[in-house]
Amino acid sequence: MTAELVRGQNHPLSQSRLEIRISAGTPVVATAALGDENGRIHGVEWVAHPGAPTQPGLEVPRQAAADHRLAVDLDAMTDAVHRVSVLLALPAQGGSPGPTRFGAVAAPFVAVTGLDGGEVASYTITGLEAESAVVALELYRRQGAWKVRAVGQGYAGGLAELLTDQGLPEAVQLAGSINEAVARGLARSVQAPPARTSDGDRSRQAAAPAVGPDQGGTAPQGTPGPVPPSYGGQPAGGPGQGGPQPAYGAAGTADPSAPAGGGPVDYSHPRRQNSAPPTPAPAAPQARPGQPAQPVAGDATGWSMEERLYNQVWGMFEDLARTTAAYRSAVDFAESRMDKELEQALSDPRSRIGGQGDAARETARSRHAQLVGQARESLDRDLAQLAAEAEVVEPALPPAFARWDNPAWHAYRVPMEIPMAVRLGDLRLPEADPIRIPMLLRLPLERGMWIDSGRADSLDGSFTDSHEARRLAVETAVAHAARLLAVYPAGEFTVHVIDPAGSGAQALAPLTRTGVLAGPPAQGAAGVTEVLGRLTQRVDLVQMALRGGAPDALPPGFDASQQLLIVNDFPHGFDDRAVNQLRYLADEGPSVGVHLMMVADREESSAYGPLLDPLWRSLLRLTPVPDDHLADPWVGHAWTYEPPLVPPGSQVLEQVLTQVAAARRAGNR
């Protein structure tokens, strides 16, 4: 049973591995500070924040968002740590509109949950006014046992004042670094999908132009990666973080450029006078009276067709999540009402005899069926509109967003620019089985992937043995790598492969035959050591160059492309040093363009114990067979993920990779 805490109240923790879920209604920055027995922070390395999101036993999100999930492993904390403080702050706006105090937004809600999702304790942070940063709650160790305490201590001076009060000497510098890291995350985000006109009508209004990159405007990313999200991403996010934001300021704000005499108003943006306006979104055909408007591909907000399609896909994802949540809630209410009515009607023993009891049961069941029928009718109406939208959106998707069986791949040409996102598969819910929502992950990648090669039972009841699961996992990894190679410009994405025993040679054939790999798959202990050493050295070099403020001081001939390392058949052939190098690449690599794709069975790797836990948590888990393991950030549905399979007998993968290899050779001449 959940303990609903008030300020100052504590509650014991019976589990060591926890999640801290935060819902704020507006984008906030979530950080966590480690303290000693007196609660003091000894240095910046004791704080997990968007610029350094992982500490031993602790991981926080990388950017500001309205909803957060923090991972905590109390057993992994060092003996010097006696307190974990969860800190929330409103992001520094830098002159852009947005709340600057918690008193202007809804009260943040914080919940401590187990890994099964069950709430242990929750706390709604009330009473905040001018504060822009707050210590939400703390986990503390007392006589060998851990407890959680609701704190709710706010600071009007923001993160700098909060961290100073926690005893950190470098508080001002660290607060600046956190704000800078958050600003970088916001700069990579795009306008979220527009709000729907009403719950009953999914037809979208004409898209308003999104804030362009030269306007200085940013918007919180709307997803899970998924996800999202990301995957998904992104939502996948992407797939995931933050809710829809208005494209412009609040309605009713006076326009200082409006003429006093009531003449025509110039609505053009003052900082876009020399720029071409965005291409208008496609207009939906006139709908018949009483009928919903016909869907049109690309009718979401966005500065380009690619951005509009991206936002439209995420709008479909949100719509399906919320309409399914409404249906499930209605069914739960109908069942609860039927149980209550039966309990009231049959509480008198005399009513259980004769026809009176039967009549009460029949009345309660009839009302239940009526409520469920109404909910199903509403769901079917929304699903019909979503299915119609999917029919027009799927064929219009560019190759980066399209399935492998999409005709867009037959006209494929190596791109000149990096797309906004890449498709990692499809997502669906059991109530809407025919509808598939593309799982889009934002680019450049911000985390690696883990392709689960463990033995599993598919959702359709079929059984996959260990050998077949490993083969499917490597094929899925190849499909992901091929898509990433295909959507990047020639020479801007490099793939390395470690296959210690050569067990994945057959599945890796499309990559090796076409010559798109940086070199032959590394085999044996020597090959593993050489590749891992080279990539960790690359991460060190780039980090030193960036920290020294000299990004152009890299060695001559340095490969500046994005790097992807596919590791097959882990943990066979890997010693402790190699495992530590993989953890280093997973943690530090994405920020400097080095990404990890593990093809591994979690159970077989369990011998390493908690050493690998941070590695698994930092990677996006994907499966080679349909599996319902992804959750959205709004209502927590368990989405079924379907991998991006190449149609049987299709040569599209090798045709695309052949073009990529040819473009690379032409660019090296």
N, C-alpha and C positions, 0 to 999 in steps of 0.2 A: 504494500500500500504506500502511495506517495506521501511524503511528509511535506506539507506546504509551510515553508518557513516564513517567519517575520524577522525584521532586522535584529541581529544579535543572537538569534536562536541557532542551535547546532543540532546535528543529527549524525549518528554513527554510520560508517561505511563498511559494509560487509564484503565488498568486492574490491579488487585492486585494479582491474582494467575497466575504465569508465569512459563515457562520452559526456561532454558538457555542451548542451544545446542552448543556443542563444537566439532569441527572436526579438527584434527591436523595432520593426515597422519602418525603419529608415536605415540606410547604410551606416554601419559603425565599424570601427577598427577593434578587433579582438586580440589581446595579447595576454601573456601569462608570465608571472615573475616567480622565481624560486627564492625562498628565504630560509635563513638559518633558524635556530631555536628562538632567536629574538625578533624574527621577522625581517631582518635586514638583508638587502640584496648586495652581494659582494662585488658584482661587476656586470658589465653589459652582457657577458656570456651567460649570465643567470636569467636572462629575459628572452622568451620566445616571442617573436613579433613577425610581421609580414616580410621584413628583410632577412630574417634568420628564423624560419618557422619551426625548426626542430631543436629540441634539447633532449637529453636522456630521459625517456619516459614521458615526453610531452611533444605535442605537435599542434600548431595553430594554423588558421587559414592564411593565405598569402595576400589577401586584399580585403578592402572594405566591402561589406555586404549586409543585407538586412537580416539574414539568417546564417548562423555559424554552427560548426561542430568542431569541438576541440577533443583530441584524443589524449587520454591520460593513462599511464601505467605506473601505479604507485610502487610496485615491486621493483621497477627499473630505476627509481630515484636513488641517488647516492645517499650515503649515511649523513652527509652534511645538510641535506635538504629536509627541513621540518615543516615547510609551509609552501603551498602553491596558491598564489593569488590570481584570480581571473579579473582582468582589467578591460574596461570598455571605454572608448573615446569616440567622439564625433570627428570625422576627418577634417583636417584643415582645408578650408574652401579656397584659399588663394584668390579671393575676390569674386568667386562664382557664387550663385545663389545656393542656399542650403541651410539647414538648421545649425545654429551655433551654440545651442544650449539644450539640455535634456528636458527642460521644462516646456519646450515648444513641440515635443513629440510624445508619442505614446510611451507609457512606462515599459522599459525593457523587461523581458521575461527570461529567466535562466533556469535550466533544469539539468540535474545530474542523473544520468541514466546508465544502466548496464549495457553490455554489448548486445543483449537481446532486445534492446529498445525500451525495456521497462523502467519507468521513472523511479528513482530512489528519493530524490528531494527536489523541490522547486522553490523559486523565489521571484516575486514580482517587485522590481526596484521602484518604489514609489517615493514621493516627497522631494524629487529633484527639481530645481528651478534654474539657476544661472550656471550650474555645473556643466562642463563639457567633457569631463572624464570621471570615471567612477570605479571604485573597487567593488565588483559585483558580489563575489563570494570568495571564500578561501577554503582549501583543503589543508588540514593541519594534523600533525602527528602528536599524539599524547599517550605516553606510557605504552608505546609500541603499537597503538591502534590509530587508525585514521578516522577523522570526522570532517564534516562539512559545516561551515558557518556562513550564514547570510550576513553580509557586511553593509553594502549600500552606501559607502563613504564617498561623497562626491567632491570634486575640485573644480573651481571656476577657472583656475589657471591652466587647465588641460593636462596633457600627459607629463609635461615638464614638471609641473607642481606636484603631481601625483608621485612620480618616480623620485623626486627630491625628498618627499615625505617618507618614502620607503627606504631612505638612506643610501641611495645610489649617487656617487659623486659625479658621474658623467650623465646626469639626468637630462640636461638641456641638449647635449649632443645626441643622445640616443633618441629623444623625442623628435629631433629634426630628421634623423635617419629613418625613423618609422614613418613620418609624414611623407618623406621623399619616396620611400618604397610604395606607399599607398598611392601616391600620385602617379608613379610609373604604371601601377596596375590599372588605374582609372584611364590612363591615356591609351591603353590597349583595348578598352571596351567600346561597345557600339550602342546606338540607341535601342532601347528595349521595344518589344512589340507594342503597338498602341492599344489602349483600352477598348473593349468591346462596347457596342452601343447599348446592349441589354443582354440579360441572361437568355432570353428567348430567341434572340436574333443574332446569329454569328456573322452576318454580313458586315464587312468592314467599311468604314468611311474612307474617302479618298485620302491617300497618304499625304501627310505634311512632310516637308523636307527635313531630313535629320540634320543635326548640328554637324557641320563639316569640320575636318581636322584643323583648318586654318582659322576657325572661329574661337579656338581656345576652349570650346565646350567639351565636356565629357559626360558620360552617363554610366551609372553602375551596370555591369554586365547582368543580363537577365537570367542566367542559368546555373546544372549541374553538371565533373566532366565531368551520369554520367556520367561524373555527369559524371550528365552529364554529366558529360557532360562532360563532361565533360565528361562519363559520358554521360558523361557525360555527362567536361564538360559538361554539357554543356552539355549540361548542360549545361548535361551532357550532361551546363552547361553539360553556357554551356553548359552546355551544359553546364552551373551554377550558383549564383549569389546575387542578391538584390532583386527588387521588384521593378515593375514598369515605372518609368519616370516621364513626366510631361516633356514634350519637345521644346516648349518655350516657358515663359514665366506664367504666373497665375493670371487667370482670366480677370478682366476688369482693370488691369494696370493701365494708367494713362500713358498715351504715346506722346512724348514731348515734341515729336516732329509733326503732329497733326495740326492742320491749319485751323486758326480760331474761327474762321467763317464757315466751317463745315464743308470745305471742299474735299476733293479726293485725297485719300491718305496713301502715302508711299510706304508699302509694307516691306520693301527690300531691306536686307540686312546691311547696316552701315559699313560693316567690314568685309562685305562681299561685292562691292561695287564693280570690281574688275574681274569677277569670276563668273563663269557660266552657271546658270541655275541648274538644279538637278533635273534629270529627265522625269517627266510626270509618270506616276504609277498608272498601270493599265486601268481603264474604267470598266466597271462591271456592267453588263447589259441590263436594260430595264427589266425589273422583275414584274411578274404578273401580280395583280391585286391579291393580297393575302398569302403570297408565296415569298419565301426568302430569296434574296438576290443570288444569282448564279456566281459561284466562286471564280476568281481570276488569279492566275499565277502572278505573283509579284505585287500584290495590292497592299503590302505592309509598308511601314515607313522605312526610308533608306535613301542614301545618296546615290546608289547605283542599283542595277537589277540584282547583282549578286547579294548586296546587303539586304535588299527587300525580300529576296527569297530566303535568306538566312533567318531574318526576323519572322517571316511568315511560318517557317517550319517550327520555330520555337513558340509562336503563337498557337499553332496546332497542338504542340506538346502540352502547353498550359491548359488549353481548352479541354483536351482529353483527360488530363489529370483532374481538373476541377469538376467536370460533368460526371465523371466516375465517382469522385468523392461525394458529390451530392446524391447520387443514386445509392451508394452504400450507406450513407447517413440516413436516407429515407427508409431503406429496408430495415436498418437497425431500430429506427424509431417505431416502425410498424410492428416488429417483433416484440419490442419492449412494451408497446401499448397493448398488444394482444395478451401478453403474460399478465400485465396488471389487471386488465379487464377480467380475465379468467380467475385470477386470484380473488378479486372483489366479489365476483358472482358466485364463486363456490366456497367462500369462506364460511358460509352457514351450512352445516351438515344437512339441513333439511332440503336445501336446494339441489343437493346431489342426487336426490331420489326422484324418479319420474321424469317427465318431459321438460321440466324447468331447467335442469342442468344441461340437457342436450341443446335446448334452445339458446342458452347463454354461450355454450361453446360454438354453436353455429354462427351466432351473431358476431362474436369476437373474430372468428376465422374469416368471415365475410368481410369485415372491416379491414383486416390484415391484407386480404387479397386485393381489395380495392386500392388501398394505399400503395401496395407494391406495384399494382398495375399502372397507377398514375405515374409513379416514379419511373417505371420501365418505358412508358410511353414518351415521357420527356427525354429519357436517355436515348431511346431509339431515334427521336427527332434530331437530337444533337449529333448522334453518330452518323445519321444519313447525310447531314450537312458536312461533317468532317470527311466522310468517305468521298463525297463529291469534290471536296477541295483537294484531297489527296490525288484524285484522278487527274486533275489539271496541273497540280504542282509537280508531281513526280516526273513527268516527261519534260518539264521545263528546266529541271535542275542541271547546272553545269557539271562537268565530269567530277570535280572535287566533291560534289554533294550527291552524285548519282550512284545507283547500284551498278554492279558489273554488267548486268544485262541491259542497261540503258543504251539506246542507240547513240547517245552522245559520245560514247567511247569509239564508235566507228569513224567519227570525224575528229578524233583526238589529234591535237598538235601540242608539242611541248610548250608550256606557257612561258610568258615573259615576266610575269609578276606572281608573287605568292598570293594564293586566295585567302579569304577570311578564315575558312575552316575546312575540315576534311571529314568525310563520312566514315565512321567506324562500325557501322552496322545499323540495325533497326531496333525499335522499342515498341512493345505492345502490352495491353492489359487484357485479362481474361474476359472482361465484359465486352470488349470490342476486338475480338480476335482477328477479324479480317483487316483491321486498320493497322498499318505499319508507319511509325513516325521515324524519319531518319535521325540517327544519333550523330550529331555534328560536334566536333571538337575543335576549339579555336586554335589557330596557328599564330605564332610559333608555339610548339608544345611547351607546356609548363610542368609536366610530370611524365614519368615513364609509364610503361605498361607491363602487366604481368598476364601472360596467356596461360591459363590453368590447364596443365596436361594430366591432371589427376583423373582416375577412373570415376565416371559419373553415370547416373541414370538420366537420360534425356526426359524432357517434360512430356514427350509423346509416348512414354512407356518403354522405349527401346533401351537396350543395355549396350554400353560402350566399354570394351575391355581396355586394359592398360596400354597395350601396344597400339590399338586403334586410336585411343585418346591422344597418345603422343604424336602420332602421324597427323591427326586432325589439328592438333595445337600448332605444329610447325607450319602446316599449310595456311592456317589462319594468320600466323605471324608473317608469312611471305606475302599474303594478300594485303595486310596492313602496310608492310614495308614498300610493296610495289605501288600502292596508292600514294604514299608519301613521296616516293621518287617521281611519280607521274605529275603531281600537282606543284612541285617546285621547279623553278627555272633550271635549265641544264647546268650542272656543276655546283648547284647550291644545296645539295643534299647528298651526303655520303653514308653508305651503309657498310658496316663491318659485321662479321659473323664469327662466333665462337661455337664450334661443334666438337668438343674434345674427343669423342669416340667415333665421329663420323656417322652417327645414327640417323641424322636428318638429311643425308645426302640426296635422297630421292625427292623429298619435299622441297628442298632448297634448289632443285634443278632450274626452275625459271630464273632465279637470280644469277646462278653461276653460268648457265648457257648463254645468256644475253650479255654478260660482261658488265653488269651495272654495279657489281661489288667493288669496294676499294682494293680487295685482294682475295685470294682463295680463302675459304673458311678455315680458321685457325683450329688445329687439332693437337692433341697431346698437351702435356703440362707446359712444354716450352712455348707452344702457340698461345695458350691461355695467358702465360706470364707476359709475353711480348705485347699482345694487343692491350691488355689491361694497363700495363706500364706506359704504353704510348698514349693512351687516352687520358689517364690520370695526369701525366705530364702536361698534356695539352690543357687540361682544366687549370692546372697550377699556373702555366704561362699566361693564359688569358686573364685569370684573376689577378695576378701580379701586375699585368699591364693596366688593367682597369683601376685597381687600387692606387697605382702610381700615377694615374692621370695621363698615361701615355699609351692609348690603345693602338697607335700606329707604330709602336716600337717592337712589334713582334718580329721574329726572325724572317729573313727573306724566303719567299716561297711558302709561307705558312698557309695552310688550307683553312680559309675563313668560313667554309660552308658549315651548315648544320650537320651534326654527326649522330648516327643511330647505331647502337651496338645490340645485335640480336644474340642472346645467350641461350643456347639449346642444351637440354638434358642436365640442367643444374639439379643437384649439387655434385654430380659425378665429375671428377677431374678437377675439383676446386679445393684448395687448402684454405686455412684461416686467413692468410694474407690476401688471397684472391677474393674471399668473401668481404673483407674490409674494403678492398678497392671497389667492389661492386656497390657497397653501401655509400662510399664516397661519391661515386659517379651518380648514384640515384639522388643524393642530397645536394651536391654542388654542381653537377653537370648541367641541368636544364637552364640555369641562369647564364651559362656561357655557351649554350648551343650543343651540349652533349647529352644525348637521351639514351635510356636503357629500355630494352624490351626483353623481359625474362620469359622463357618457355620452361615452366617448372611445375612440379607436383608439390604442393605445400606439405602434404603428409610426409613425403620422402625427405623434405628439407627440415623437418621438425627436430632432427638431432642437433642442429645448431642452437636450438632453444631461443631465448630472448635476443640473441645476437642478431637474428634476422627480422625480428618484429618491426623495427623502424623501416627496414627495407620494404617489407610487404605493405606497410601502411602508406608509404610514399608513392606506391605504384597504383595505377588504375587497373583493377582486376577485370579481365575479359575472358570469355570462354569460347571453346571451339564448337560447342553445341548449345542450343537454346537453354537459358537458365534464368530464373527470376531472382537476381541478386542485386539489382540496381534500384536505388530509391530516389525520388524527386525531393527537392527541398521545400515544397509547399505542404503537401499532405502525407508524404512518406509512403506512397504506393510502392509495392514491390513490382518493378517493371521487368518484363521478360526481355532479355537481350538476345538478339539473333545475330550471329557473326556474318560478315560480308562474304558469302560464298560465291565462288566463280561458277557459272553454269557448267554442268558436266559436259565434257567434250569441247568446251569453248577455248579458243586460242587467244582471247582478248588480252589476257595477262602478258603473254609473251610478245604479242604484237605491240602493246604499249611499252613494255620494257625495251624492246628492240629500238623503238623510236627514241627513247630516252638515251640509250647507249650511243646511237648515231649522233644525236645532238651534242652529246658530250665530246665525242671524237671531233666533230666539226668545230666545236669551241676551243679545242686544244691545239688546233693547227696554227 
